[in-house]
Amino acid sequence: MHPKKTVDDILNHVEDGVFAVCAEVVRVVDGQDWWYPACKCHKGVVADSGAYFCSSCDRHVFQVVPRFRVKFEVTDGEASCVFVVFDSEMSYIMEKSCAYFVVQSKAIKVGPHPIEFDGLVGKRMLFAIDTTLKQSVGSDGTFRVKRICMNPKIIDEFCSKGPYFSPSKTMSHTIDVDSDGGSGEDVDVEDSKSMEFIKDLIVTPPDHGDQDFNKFCEVVFNKSMV
């Protein structure tokens, strides 16, 4: 059973554990990319020496896949904070892969994030936040989301129950959040679609601006159509 916490409790957390927080999405927080390139091991990679370097695999790689890292400001009516939703949970609530949105955003030249993300604004959700996870609290004061539930009936039940409640059967599937000690942009999730997508994927790191990003998106589009 997950103990209930308010947003203020999370902001001033004095204990470790998995906590359930009911909050409403206020806005998508821009200013940082909503996706990142990841190794086939699902760890975030960085451009280096004409390739990508994966600190988890400790080697340069050429097979990468775009994965979600979206920041949302949330509130429970009393306090607000920023939750970070990664690939598994974001794919779950959007019902589309990150690759889909990367291609679409480039094709129609959207703003700082896909307009579909704004459809989540005003929605009330249950968030499971694990404060025991390594780097679960970002250096910028953000919190990493472990699981999400959007079922209105379950949310109402959660709000009417006592201090402990765990809607495990209606929340999204469990994911493991881990860090490679680097950028904190990695999520270990078994994702067969992503693994299929990155098969034989060769891209050039986006070191030289829009031209390389165009090439990346072209490869994403071609692979997504296979």
N, C-alpha and C positions, 0 to 999 in steps of 0.2 A: 504494500500500500504506500502511495506517495503522499507525504504530508503536504497540506495546502500551504501556500505562501502568497502573500501579496507582492506587488511589484516593489513596494518599499522594503519588505522583508528581504527580497533578493538583493536589492541595492545595498542593504546593510547586513548581509548574511554573516553570521558568526559561527555557523556549523556547516559541515560538509554533508552531502547526500543528494538524492534525487527528489526534487520538489516540483509540485504541480502548480502552475500559475494560470489563472484565467485572465485574459487581457484582450483588448480590442486593438486592431491594427490602425494606427494613426496615419502613417505615411511610409513610403519607401525612402530610405535614407540614401541619397546620392553622394557623390564625391569620391567614390571608390568603385572599381569595376564590379559588376554583379556576377561575373563568372571569372574563372581562372583556368589556365591549361594544367592538366594533371597527367601524371605518368599512368601506365596501365595498372600500377599498384594502387592507384587512386590518390597518391600523394601529390601535393602541389609541386610544380617544377619552375625553374627560373631559366631565362635565356642566358646562355654562356658559350662562348667560343663557337658560334655558328650552330649550336645545337641547344638542347635543353638539359639541365642538370637536375637529377632527382637525388636529394640528400638521403632519402630512405634506401634507395637501391645503391647509392654511392657510385653513380656512373652517369655518363651522358646518354640521353635517350632521344629518339626521333619519333617515337610513337606516343602521341598525346591525344587527349580528349577534353573538350570543354566541360566544366562542372560548375554548378551553381554555388554562389556565395552571396546571398542577398541579405541586406540589413533592413530591418523594419523597426520603426519606433512604435512602441505599444504602450497602452495605458489601461489601468483598471479603474480609472476615475479619481484616484487619489494621488497616484504618482506615475511617472513614465520612465522608460528606459529603452535601450536598443537591443533587440534579439537578432542573432545571426542565424539564418536558415541555410543549410548546406544542401548538397545535391539530392540525396535520397528523399528528404522531406519536401524540398521544393518541387521535385518531379512529382511527388505524391499529390500535393495540393493543386498543382497546375495541370496535371495529367499530360504533360509533355516533357520531352527531354531538354536539357540545356542546349544541345546542338541545334534543335529546332529554333529556339529563340535567337541564338547567335546568328544563324543564317537569315532569319526574318528581320532582325534589327538592322543588319547591314543592307539588305535588299531594299527596305523601305525607308532607311535613314531615320530611325526613330530618335527620341531624345536620349537622356542619360540611362534610361532603362525601358524595357518593353512595356507598352501601354497596358498589356494584360495584367501586369503586376498590380496596377492601380485598382483592379477589380477586387483585390483583397482588402483594400482600405474600408474601414467601417465594420469589418467582420470580427466577430468574437470567437476566440479559439482557446483551446487548452494547450499549454506548452509545458513539456517536461524538461526541466533544466537540471543537469547533473553537475553540481559544484565540486564534486570529488575528482572530476576529470582533469587531467593535466591541461593547463591553459584553457580551462572552460570559461574563464573570465578573461576577455581580451584586454590588452594593454590600454585600449581606448575606452574601457569601461563597458564594453558590450558583453553579452552573454550568449553562449552557443546553445542552440536548441537541439535536444536529443530526440524528442518525439512531438507529434502534433495531432490534435483531434479537432475536427470541425463539425461534429454531429451535434446539432442544437439540443436534442433531447438529453444527450449525455452531458453537455455543458450545463444545462439547467439542473440536472441531477447533481452534478458536481457542486454547484453553487448552493444547493439545499442540504447537502450532507454535512457531516461533522468535519473535524480537522484532518481526517485521513480518507483518501479516496483514490482508487486506481482504475480508470476505465481502460484497462489493457486491451480488451477485445475490440474496442472501437477506435483506438488510436492507431496511428500508422505503425508499420512494422518496426521492430527494434533495430537500431543502428548502433554501431560502435564508433565513437568519436575519439580520435587519437591525434597526437601531434608528433611531428618529426623534429621538434625543437627549433624549427626555423620560422617560417612566416605564419604558421598556425592556420594555413589555408587548406588543410587536408582532412578528408573524412574517409575512414575505411568502411566501405559498404559493398556487399556483394551485389553487383549490378551487371547481369548478363548482357543486357542491351548495350551498355557502355563498352563492355569488353568486346562484343561483336563489332561495334562501331569502330573501335581503334585498330582492328585487325588490318595490318598492312598500311596503316596510315602514316604517311611521311609528310612532315611540314617543316617550314623554316621558321625559326623564332622571330617574333615581330620586333626586331631591333631597329628597323628602318621605317617606322611609321605606317601610313595607310596602305602602301603598296604590299607589304608583307601581310598585313591584316586581311587585305583582299584575297591574297593567295590562301591564307588560312581558311577563310570563309568558303572559298571555292572548293577546297578539299573537303570541308565539313559537309557542304551541300552534296557533292558528288557521292560521298560515302553514305549520307543519309538516304539517298535515292536508290541505293543498291538493294 
